[in-house]
Amino acid sequence: MTGKISEFQEYIRKAVTPFHSVEAGISLLRQAGFEELTMTAPFNLCPKGKYFVKPYDTMLFAFTIGEGEMGAQAFHIAAAHTDYPCLHLKPTAELAANGYLRLNTEVYGGPILNTWLDRPLSLAGRVALRSENTYKPELRLYNAGRPLLTIPNLAVHMNRKVNEGVELKKQSDLLPLFGLHEKEGQDAQYLLSFLAGELQCKKEDILDFDLYVYNAEEGVRVGVNQEFFSSPRLDNQTSCYALLRALMDGNRADGINLIALYDNEEVGSHTKQGADSLLLMLLLEKIYAALGMDKTALNEAVLRSFLFSVDVAHAIHPNHPEKYDPVNHSRMNDGVVFKISVNQRYTYDGEAVAIAQQICEKAGAKFKKFVNHADMPGGGTLGPIISSWLPMKTVDIGVPLLAMHSARELMGMEDEEHLIRMMTEFFS
């Protein structure tokens, strides 16, 4: 697994935004011989075929077709998300005052705000340029690829209660420092001028930008035996990479293996590129139509199929074990976590969990079952959303993290290996 872990770390480094997560995934799929399809044209599928579809630039579907009959388990599906809590630039982004130039940001999702201070930060995302076709602006993927920004803390001398816990104001305390504002009357569109230089285009051709502030630090192994991995964006690039790798390595002879990497999970999934959209069902319908089967056959197949919702889980915190259930918890390097909630914040079906357990046993993958502390309900996941309109057996799983939603999170190195093993067995 050493090569895969190295590839995983490189994937994390590249996946600085949902746009870049998708592009990094497509690069891996192309290397493995996957063919690109489009949702706006008929599919031409063949047995043993390998395909991917990018309906939107921040989401990705990929699937393989078996060479035999559809079988009892028609679809094996696994879903993850490409987005993570961070900062996003507002349309008018320059804020010049007191000789400094800052960037105006909006908080995306629910990050741990203070973890974004005093770090090397950068910019990445997508820029839309003027084109001859009104309905098809030119879209450019952008990544500065170097530290550009930082958000400095206020010194303790001027903030004496900082160590008692100080609330950060999103509109004033989370504005990255971009540079010096040398003189009054300096270009009020300095960011556009900067982007034009970076993209080698005219400033007036920039119609809009969809840019994120990301943590520019590299991931590193830590721990006395290097057993942990400290890195930005572990939620949820750990899952995206594991699903890509497992789909490429799986060899199920019958049925269809499929992964769905959605955007906007951190803000509720209720978007065209989110897990609560119709896209997955539209894709399944197109696949079945291309294979010469009707909607009735598809509906029957869905009821015989299985879905894993793959998102990160909570590892028990060494300094705060009281925040977790006394026995139904997991530490890092204990393997894949099955996330269980009778209130369906995570999908729960005892039969489905038993199936997942046997998949792990066949794969030689370690696992633990996790239930939240009864007084502390956890967050939501993709599982309940998708299974509410795609009624197949579903289990929520993932690798356990510490510092979830921090600008830098912590995982066990072995857990990613166990997740890849489990998912590869699922797709085999």
C-alpha positions in Angstrom: 0.0 0.0 0.0 3.0 2.3 0.2 2.6 3.5 -3.4 -1.1 4.2 -2.8 -0.4 6.2 0.3 2.1 8.3 -1.5 -0.4 8.9 -4.3 -3.0 9.7 -1.7 -0.8 12.4 -0.2 -0.2 13.9 -3.6 -3.9 13.9 -4.3 -4.5 15.8 -1.1 -1.9 18.4 -2.1 -3.6 18.9 -5.5 -7.2 18.9 -4.2 -7.2 22.5 -2.9 -10.8 23.3 -4.1 -13.7 21.2 -5.3 -12.7 22.1 -8.9 -9.2 20.8 -8.3 -10.4 17.7 -6.5 -12.4 16.8 -9.6 -9.5 17.5 -11.9 -7.1 15.4 -9.8 -9.7 12.6 -9.8 -10.1 12.8 -13.6 -6.3 12.6 -14.0 -6.2 9.3 -12.1 -9.2 7.9 -14.0 -7.7 8.8 -17.4 -4.4 7.0 -16.4 -6.5 3.9 -15.6 -8.2 4.0 -19.0 -11.6 5.5 -18.1 -13.4 7.2 -21.0 -15.2 10.5 -20.6 -19.0 10.7 -21.4 -21.3 13.7 -21.2 -24.8 13.9 -19.6 -26.1 15.8 -22.6 -25.5 13.1 -25.2 -26.5 9.4 -25.5 -24.1 6.9 -23.8 -22.5 4.1 -25.9 -21.5 1.5 -23.3 -19.9 -1.9 -23.6 -19.1 -4.8 -21.2 -16.0 -4.2 -19.1 -16.3 -0.5 -20.0 -14.9 2.2 -17.7 -16.4 5.7 -17.8 -16.5 9.0 -16.1 -18.9 12.0 -16.3 -18.4 15.6 -15.1 -21.9 17.2 -15.0 -20.5 20.2 -13.3 -16.9 21.3 -12.6 -17.1 20.5 -8.9 -18.6 17.1 -9.0 -17.7 13.8 -10.7 -19.3 10.4 -11.5 -17.4 7.4 -12.5 -18.5 3.8 -13.2 -17.6 0.5 -14.6 -19.7 -2.1 -16.4 -19.4 -5.8 -15.6 -19.1 -8.3 -18.4 -21.7 -10.7 -17.1 -25.4 -10.5 -16.1 -26.5 -7.7 -13.8 -26.8 -10.1 -10.9 -28.5 -9.8 -7.6 -26.5 -6.8 -6.6 -27.1 -4.6 -9.7 -25.4 -1.4 -8.5 -22.6 -1.0 -6.0 -22.5 2.8 -5.3 -20.3 4.9 -3.0 -20.6 8.6 -2.5 -18.3 11.3 -1.0 -18.0 15.1 -1.2 -15.4 17.3 -2.8 -15.9 20.5 -0.7 -14.6 21.5 2.8 -15.2 24.4 5.2 -13.0 27.4 4.2 -13.1 31.0 3.1 -14.4 32.3 -0.3 -13.8 35.6 -2.0 -16.6 38.1 -2.4 -17.1 39.7 -5.8 -15.6 43.0 -4.8 -12.7 41.7 -2.9 -10.3 44.6 -2.3 -10.3 46.3 1.1 -7.7 49.0 1.3 -7.0 50.9 4.6 -4.0 52.0 6.7 -1.6 51.2 4.0 -2.7 47.5 3.8 -4.6 45.7 1.1 -6.9 42.9 2.4 -9.3 40.6 0.7 -13.0 40.5 1.5 -14.2 37.0 2.3 -17.3 35.0 3.1 -17.1 31.9 5.3 -18.1 28.7 3.5 -19.6 25.9 5.7 -18.6 25.5 9.4 -14.8 25.8 9.8 -13.0 26.2 13.2 -12.3 29.9 12.5 -9.3 30.5 14.7 -7.3 27.7 13.0 -7.1 29.9 9.8 -5.0 32.5 11.6 -1.3 32.9 11.2 -0.9 30.3 8.4 0.4 30.6 4.9 -2.7 30.8 2.7 -3.3 30.8 -1.0 -6.0 31.3 -3.7 -7.5 28.8 -6.1 -10.7 28.1 -8.0 -12.2 29.1 -11.3 -12.3 32.3 -13.3 -14.9 33.1 -16.0 -13.7 35.1 -19.0 -15.6 36.9 -21.8 -16.2 34.8 -24.9 -18.0 35.2 -28.3 -20.7 32.9 -27.1 -22.8 34.6 -24.4 -23.9 31.2 -23.0 -20.4 29.7 -22.9 -17.9 32.0 -21.1 -14.4 30.7 -21.2 -13.6 28.9 -17.9 -10.1 28.8 -16.5 -9.0 26.7 -13.6 -6.6 28.7 -11.3 -4.3 27.8 -8.5 -1.7 30.3 -7.3 0.3 27.4 -6.0 2.2 29.5 -3.6 1.6 31.3 -0.3 -0.1 34.6 -1.1 -2.1 35.5 2.0 -2.2 35.3 5.8 -4.6 36.4 8.5 -2.5 37.7 11.4 -3.7 37.3 15.0 -4.0 40.4 17.2 -1.0 40.4 19.7 -1.8 39.2 23.2 -0.7 42.7 24.5 -3.8 44.2 22.8 -6.1 41.2 23.4 -5.4 40.2 27.0 -8.3 37.8 27.1 -7.4 35.9 24.0 -6.5 32.7 25.9 -9.9 32.8 27.6 -11.6 32.4 24.3 -12.3 35.3 22.0 -15.1 35.3 19.4 -13.9 36.1 15.9 -16.1 38.4 13.8 -16.3 36.9 10.3 -16.5 40.3 8.6 -13.6 41.9 10.3 -11.3 39.2 11.8 -11.1 36.8 8.8 -9.9 39.1 6.1 -6.6 37.9 4.6 -3.7 40.3 4.2 -2.8 40.4 0.5 -0.2 43.2 0.4 0.6 46.8 0.9 -1.5 49.6 -0.3 1.2 52.0 -1.4 -0.8 55.1 -2.1 -4.2 56.6 -2.3 -5.9 56.0 -5.6 -4.2 52.7 -6.2 -6.1 50.5 -8.7 -9.4 49.7 -6.9 -9.5 46.5 -8.9 -6.1 45.3 -7.9 -7.2 41.7 -7.6 -8.5 41.7 -11.2 -5.2 43.1 -12.4 -3.4 40.4 -10.4 -5.6 37.6 -11.9 -5.2 39.0 -15.4 -1.4 38.8 -15.0 -1.6 35.3 -13.6 -4.0 34.1 -16.4 -2.3 36.2 -19.1 -5.6 37.8 -20.2 -7.1 41.3 -20.2 -8.5 42.5 -17.0 -11.7 43.7 -18.7 -12.3 40.1 -19.9 -12.7 38.8 -16.4 -16.4 38.4 -15.9 -16.5 36.6 -12.5 -14.3 34.5 -10.3 -15.1 31.6 -7.9 -12.1 31.7 -5.7 -11.4 30.0 -2.4 -8.7 30.8 0.2 -7.0 27.5 1.1 -4.3 26.4 3.5 -1.0 26.3 1.6 0.7 24.1 4.1 1.8 20.6 3.1 0.7 17.4 4.9 3.3 15.7 7.1 3.5 12.5 9.1 3.7 12.9 12.9 3.9 10.7 16.0 6.7 8.8 17.6 6.3 6.1 15.0 5.0 8.4 12.2 1.6 6.8 12.7 -0.4 10.0 12.1 -0.9 12.3 9.1 -1.5 16.0 9.7 -2.9 17.8 6.7 -5.4 20.2 5.3 -8.6 18.9 3.6 -8.7 15.4 5.1 -12.5 16.0 5.3 -13.4 14.7 2.7 -10.5 14.1 0.3 -9.7 10.9 2.3 -13.0 9.5 1.0 -12.7 10.9 -2.6 -9.3 9.3 -3.1 -10.3 6.0 -1.5 -13.3 5.7 -3.8 -11.3 6.6 -6.9 -8.6 4.1 -6.0 -11.1 1.3 -5.2 -13.1 1.8 -8.4 -10.0 1.6 -10.4 -8.8 -1.5 -8.6 -12.1 -3.3 -8.3 -12.9 -6.2 -10.6 -16.5 -7.2 -10.1 -17.6 -9.4 -13.0 -21.3 -8.6 -12.9 -23.3 -5.4 -12.2 -22.3 -1.8 -12.2 -19.8 -0.1 -9.8 -20.3 3.6 -9.4 -18.8 6.5 -7.4 -20.5 9.9 -6.9 -18.3 12.8 -5.7 -20.6 15.6 -4.9 -20.1 19.3 -4.0 -21.8 21.4 -1.3 -22.2 18.8 1.4 -20.8 21.3 3.9 -23.8 23.7 3.2 -26.6 21.1 3.0 -26.3 19.5 -0.4 -29.4 21.2 -1.7 -27.9 22.3 -5.0 -27.7 21.1 -8.6 -24.2 19.6 -7.9 -25.1 18.4 -4.4 -26.3 15.0 -3.2 -29.9 16.2 -3.0 -30.1 16.8 -6.8 -31.6 14.5 -9.4 -28.3 13.9 -11.2 -27.5 10.5 -9.8 -31.0 9.1 -10.8 -30.6 10.8 -14.3 -27.3 9.0 -14.6 -28.7 5.6 -13.6 -31.5 6.1 -16.1 -29.0 6.9 -18.9 -26.9 3.9 -18.1 -29.9 1.5 -18.1 -31.2 3.0 -21.4 -27.8 2.6 -23.0 -27.9 -1.1 -21.9 -31.3 -1.6 -23.5 -33.3 -1.8 -20.2 -36.4 0.2 -19.1 -37.3 2.2 -16.1 -39.1 -0.7 -14.4 -35.9 -2.8 -14.6 -34.0 0.1 -13.1 -36.4 0.6 -10.2 -36.2 -3.2 -9.4 -32.4 -2.9 -9.7 -32.2 0.0 -7.2 -34.0 -2.1 -4.6 -31.4 -4.9 -5.0 -28.5 -2.5 -4.7 -26.2 -1.1 -2.0 -24.8 2.3 -1.2 -22.0 3.5 1.0 -22.0 7.1 2.1 -18.3 7.7 2.7 -17.4 10.7 4.9 -15.0 11.2 7.8 -15.9 10.2 11.4 -14.9 11.5 14.8 -11.9 9.8 16.5 -12.0 9.9 20.3 -10.1 13.0 21.5 -7.2 12.2 24.0 -8.0 15.3 26.0 -11.8 15.1 25.9 -13.0 11.5 26.1 -16.1 12.8 28.0 -17.4 14.1 24.7 -17.9 10.6 23.3 -20.0 7.5 24.0 -18.1 5.5 26.7 -17.9 2.4 24.6 -19.1 3.0 21.0 -16.1 5.1 19.9 -13.0 4.8 17.8 -9.5 6.0 18.0 -7.2 6.7 15.0 -5.7 3.6 13.3 -8.6 1.4 14.6 -9.8 1.1 10.9 -13.0 2.1 9.1 -15.7 3.6 11.3 -19.4 2.6 10.8 -21.4 5.6 11.8 -24.6 4.6 13.5 -27.6 6.7 14.5 -31.1 5.3 15.3 -32.4 8.8 14.7 -31.0 8.6 11.1 -28.6 11.5 11.2 -26.4 8.7 9.8 -28.3 6.0 7.8 -28.9 3.0 10.0 -30.1 -0.4 8.9 -29.0 -3.4 11.0 -29.0 -5.7 7.9 -26.9 -3.2 5.9 -24.4 -2.9 8.8 -24.0 -6.7 8.9 -23.3 -6.7 5.2 -20.7 -4.0 5.6 -19.1 -5.9 8.5 -18.7 -9.0 6.3 -17.2 -6.9 3.5 -14.5 -5.7 5.9 -13.9 -9.2 7.1 -13.4 -10.5 3.5 -11.1 -7.6 2.8 -9.0 -7.9 5.9 -10.0 -4.3 6.9 -10.3 -3.3 10.5 -13.5 -1.5 11.6 -15.3 0.0 14.6 -18.8 1.0 15.2 -19.4 4.6 16.4 -22.4 6.1 18.0 -22.5 9.8 19.2 -22.7 10.7 22.9 -26.4 10.8 23.6 -26.3 14.4 24.6 -24.3 15.5 21.6 -25.9 14.7 18.3 -23.5 14.7 15.3 -23.7 16.4 12.0 -25.5 15.1 8.9 -24.1 13.1 6.0 -24.8 12.3 2.4 -26.4 8.9 3.4 -29.8 10.0 4.6 -30.1 12.5 1.8 -29.4 10.1 -1.0 -31.2 7.1 0.4 -34.4 9.2 0.9 -34.9 9.2 -2.9 -32.7 6.3 -3.9 -34.1 3.6 -1.6 -31.3 1.0 -1.4 -29.6 -0.4 1.6 -27.1 2.3 2.8 -24.3 2.5 5.5 -22.4 5.6 6.5 -18.7 5.0 7.0 -15.4 6.8 7.0 -11.9 7.3 8.5 -11.8 8.8 12.0 -10.3 12.3 12.4 -9.2 14.6 15.1 -9.7 18.4 14.6 -12.4 17.9 12.1 -13.2 21.2 10.2 -9.9 22.7 11.3 -7.7 24.3 8.7 -5.4 21.3 9.5 -6.8 17.9 10.5 -5.3 14.7 11.9 -5.8 11.1 10.9 -4.2 7.7 11.4 -2.1 6.5 8.5 -3.4 3.0 8.6 -7.1 4.0 8.4 -6.9 5.2 4.8 -5.4 1.8 3.9 -8.3 -0.1 5.6 -10.9 2.1 3.8 -9.3 1.5 0.4 -9.2 -2.3 1.2 -12.9 -2.3 2.2 -14.0 -0.3 -0.8 -11.9 -2.4 -3.3 -13.6 -5.5 -1.9 -17.0 -3.8 -2.3 -16.2 -3.1 -6.0 -14.9 -6.7 -6.5 
